[in-house]
Structures are given as structure tokens and as C-alpha cells.
Amino acid sequence: MVAIALTLLLTFLSAPLFAQTSSQIGSRVSRLESENTTLRSRVSRLENTISRLSQSGGGSQIQLDPAPEVTPSTLQSGDPMFDRLATLVIETKQQVLALEERVAALEAQN
């Protein structure tokens, strides 16, 4: 009887902890999705700018938005979908940095 009572007590106590962890993971995924969308938008704008520079021969000033600050999180997840999303965000950010370098090189040529 005591074992059953302890089991039930532990079950009820662990449920809010699990819900909190799921909430934190959901929040983290939402932030990563938002950053991914922002980075994709920046990549698109940079590609359009490079295209315009290539077509016009340069000469125009390029305004780049400052990179948004990313707040590190101590939460880590072993969920494959979460890990894949994190990888995509990192790859997209690397592409944005590479495009920014190309734009800077094109500006330096003009």
C-alpha cells in the first residue's frame, strides 16, 4: 500500500517537471524556427543584392541589417528533429556570413 502511494505521489510530482521541460523545448524550437526564418530572409536579401550588383556593375551602397543577438540556452535535447533544426540554423547562418563576405568583396572592387 505504501509502495503504491509513493508511486502515485512520484507520478504526480514528476508530471509538472515533464510539462515544464516540454514547454522549454517547445520554446527553444520556436526560437530556432524564428531565427531560421530570419536568416533565410537575410540570405534572400543578400542574394538579391548580389544579383543587382552583378547586373549593374556595382556602384550602389548596400545596407545590411545587424545580426540579431542569439541568447544561449542551457537546455539540450537529444530529439533528432530538434538536432536537425539546430543544424539547419547553423548552416543557414554560415551561408549568410559567406554571402556577406562576398558582398563586401564586391563593394571593395567598386
Backbone hydrogen bonds in HBPLUS format (Angstrom, degrees):
<---DONOR---> <-ACCEPTOR-->    atom                        ^
c    i                          cat <-CA-CA->   ^        H-A-AA   ^      H-
h    n   atom  resd res      DA  || num        DHA   H-A  angle D-A-AA Bond
n    s   type  num  typ     dist DA aas  dist angle  dist       angle   num
A0005-ALA N   A0001-MET O   2.99 MM   4  6.26 159.1  2.04 146.5 152.4     1
A0006-LEU N   A0002-VAL O   2.87 MM   4  6.11 159.2  1.91 151.7 157.1     2
A0007-THR N   A0003-ALA O   2.90 MM   4  6.06 155.5  1.96 144.5 151.6     3
A0008-LEU N   A0004-ILE O   2.91 MM   4  6.15 164.0  1.93 153.3 156.9     4
A0009-LEU N   A0005-ALA O   2.91 MM   4  6.07 158.5  1.96 146.4 153.0     5
A0010-LEU N   A0006-LEU O   2.89 MM   4  6.06 164.9  1.91 151.4 155.1     6
A0011-THR N   A0007-THR O   2.94 MM   4  6.11 151.3  2.03 145.2 153.6     7
A0012-PHE N   A0008-LEU O   2.99 MM   4  6.24 161.7  2.02 152.5 156.1     8
A0013-LEU N   A0009-LEU O   2.97 MM   4  6.15 149.3  2.07 146.5 155.5     9
A0014-SER N   A0010-LEU O   2.92 MM   4  5.95 149.1  2.01 144.8 152.0    10
A0015-ALA N   A0011-THR O   3.23 MM   4  6.29 139.1  2.41 141.7 150.4    11
A0018-PHE N   A0014-SER O   2.94 MM   4  6.19 156.8  1.99 155.9 162.1    12
A0019-ALA N   A0015-ALA O   2.94 MM   4  6.17 160.7  1.98 153.0 158.6    13
A0020-GLN N   A0016-PRO O   2.89 MM   4  6.03 153.5  1.96 144.3 151.3    14
A0021-THR N   A0017-LEU O   3.01 MM   4  6.24 158.3  2.06 145.3 150.9    15
A0022-SER N   A0018-PHE O   2.89 MM   4  6.14 161.2  1.93 152.4 157.6    16
A0023-SER N   A0019-ALA O   2.87 MM   4  6.03 151.4  1.95 143.2 151.6    17
A0024-GLN N   A0020-GLN O   2.89 MM   4  6.16 153.9  1.96 148.5 155.4    18
A0025-ILE N   A0021-THR O   2.92 MM   4  6.18 157.7  1.97 150.2 156.2    19
A0026-GLY N   A0022-SER O   2.86 MM   4  6.05 161.7  1.89 147.8 153.2    20
A0027-SER N   A0023-SER O   2.89 MM   4  6.07 153.6  1.96 144.9 152.4    21
A0028-ARG N   A0024-GLN O   2.91 MM   4  6.11 158.0  1.95 146.7 152.7    22
A0029-VAL N   A0025-ILE O   2.86 MM   4  6.10 161.9  1.89 154.6 159.4    23
A0030-SER N   A0026-GLY O   2.95 MM   4  6.13 156.1  2.00 144.1 150.9    24
A0031-ARG N   A0027-SER O   2.96 MM   4  6.26 156.2  2.02 148.2 154.3    25
A0032-LEU N   A0028-ARG O   2.92 MM   4  6.20 158.3  1.97 149.9 156.0    26
A0033-GLU N   A0029-VAL O   2.83 MM   4  6.07 157.2  1.89 151.6 157.9    27
A0034-SER N   A0030-SER O   2.93 MM   4  6.12 155.2  1.99 146.1 153.0    28
A0035-GLU N   A0031-ARG O   2.90 MM   4  6.15 161.3  1.94 150.4 155.4    29
A0036-ASN N   A0032-LEU O   2.82 MM   4  5.97 154.1  1.88 145.7 153.6    30
A0037-THR N   A0033-GLU O   2.95 MM   4  6.17 156.4  2.01 146.1 151.8    31
A0038-THR N   A0034-SER O   2.97 MM   4  6.24 158.9  2.01 149.0 154.9    32
A0039-LEU N   A0035-GLU O   2.85 MM   4  6.07 162.0  1.88 152.4 157.1    33
A0040-ARG N   A0036-ASN O   2.88 MM   4  6.09 157.4  1.93 148.8 155.3    34
A0041-SER N   A0037-THR O   2.99 MM   4  6.19 153.8  2.06 145.4 152.5    35
A0042-ARG N   A0038-THR O   2.96 MM   4  6.27 155.4  2.02 147.6 154.5    36
A0043-VAL N   A0039-LEU O   2.88 MM   4  6.12 157.6  1.93 150.9 156.9    37
A0044-SER N   A0040-ARG O   2.97 MM   4  6.18 158.6  2.01 145.8 151.5    38
A0045-ARG N   A0041-SER O   2.94 MM   4  6.25 159.7  1.99 150.3 155.5    39
A0046-LEU N   A0042-ARG O   2.88 MM   4  6.10 159.7  1.92 150.7 156.4    40
A0047-GLU N   A0043-VAL O   2.85 MM   4  6.07 157.1  1.90 151.2 157.6    41
A0048-ASN N   A0044-SER O   2.95 MM   4  6.22 157.5  2.01 148.3 154.4    42
A0049-THR N   A0045-ARG O   2.91 MM   4  6.15 153.9  1.98 146.4 153.8    43
A0050-ILE N   A0046-LEU O   2.87 MM   4  6.09 162.6  1.90 151.8 156.2    44
A0051-SER N   A0047-GLU O   2.91 MM   4  6.09 156.8  1.96 146.0 152.8    45
A0052-ARG N   A0048-ASN O   2.91 MM   4  6.17 158.9  1.96 147.9 153.3    46
A0053-LEU N   A0049-THR O   2.87 MM   4  6.12 158.4  1.92 151.1 157.3    47
A0054-SER N   A0050-ILE O   2.89 MM   4  6.07 157.1  1.94 149.0 155.2    48
A0055-GLN N   A0051-SER O   3.00 MM   4  6.22 153.7  2.07 147.6 154.4    49
A0056-SER N   A0052-ARG O   2.89 MM   4  5.98 157.7  1.94 150.5 156.5    50
A0057-GLY N   A0053-LEU O   2.89 MM   4  5.54 125.8  2.19 138.8 148.7    51
A0058-GLY N   A0053-LEU O   3.02 MM   5  4.44 120.7  2.38 126.7 134.6    52
A0083-ASP N   A0079-ASP O   2.97 MM   4  6.26 162.6  2.00 158.9 164.3    53
A0084-ARG N   A0080-PRO O   2.91 MM   4  6.05 154.8  1.97 144.4 151.2    54
A0085-LEU N   A0081-MET O   2.98 MM   4  6.19 158.0  2.02 146.4 152.0    55
A0086-ALA N   A0082-PHE O   2.97 MM   4  6.22 159.6  2.01 149.9 155.6    56
A0087-THR N   A0083-ASP O   2.94 MM   4  6.19 153.7  2.01 145.4 152.7    57
A0088-LEU N   A0084-ARG O   2.91 MM   4  6.20 156.2  1.97 149.5 155.8    58
A0089-VAL N   A0085-LEU O   2.99 MM   4  6.26 154.8  2.05 150.2 156.6    59
A0090-ILE N   A0086-ALA O   3.06 MM   4  6.32 160.7  2.10 149.0 153.7    60
A0091-GLU N   A0087-THR O   2.90 MM   4  6.15 163.4  1.93 153.5 158.2    61
A0092-THR N   A0088-LEU O   2.90 MM   4  6.02 158.8  1.95 147.1 153.0    62
A0093-LYS N   A0089-VAL O   2.93 MM   4  6.13 158.2  1.98 148.7 154.7    63
A0094-GLN N   A0090-ILE O   2.99 MM   4  6.25 155.2  2.05 148.5 155.1    64
A0095-GLN N   A0091-GLU O   3.00 MM   4  6.28 150.3  2.09 144.8 153.0    65
A0096-VAL N   A0092-THR O   2.94 MM   4  6.25 153.4  2.01 149.4 156.6    66
A0097-LEU N   A0093-LYS O   2.97 MM   4  6.27 161.2  2.00 151.1 155.6    67
A0098-ALA N   A0094-GLN O   2.97 MM   4  6.20 156.6  2.03 145.8 152.3    68
A0099-LEU N   A0095-GLN O   2.91 MM   4  6.15 155.9  1.97 148.0 154.6    69
A0100-GLU N   A0096-VAL O   2.85 MM   4  6.10 153.2  1.92 150.5 158.4    70
A0101-GLU N   A0097-LEU O   3.01 MM   4  6.27 149.7  2.10 144.4 152.1    71
A0102-ARG N   A0098-ALA O   3.02 MM   4  6.34 151.8  2.10 143.6 151.3    72
A0103-VAL N   A0099-LEU O   2.89 MM   4  6.16 158.1  1.93 150.9 156.5    73
A0104-ALA N   A0100-GLU O   2.96 MM   4  6.15 159.4  2.00 145.2 150.9    74
A0105-ALA N   A0101-GLU O   2.92 MM   4  6.16 152.5  1.99 145.4 153.0    75
A0106-LEU N   A0102-ARG O   2.90 MM   4  6.18 154.9  1.96 148.5 155.3    76
A0107-GLU N   A0103-VAL O   2.86 MM   4  6.12 155.2  1.92 151.3 158.5    77
A0108-ALA N   A0104-ALA O   2.94 MM   4  6.11 150.4  2.03 143.1 151.2    78
A0109-GLN N   A0105-ALA O   3.11 MM   4  6.37 137.8  2.30 139.9 150.3    79
A0110-ASN N   A0107-GLU O   3.17 MM   3  5.34 136.7  2.37  99.1 110.6    80
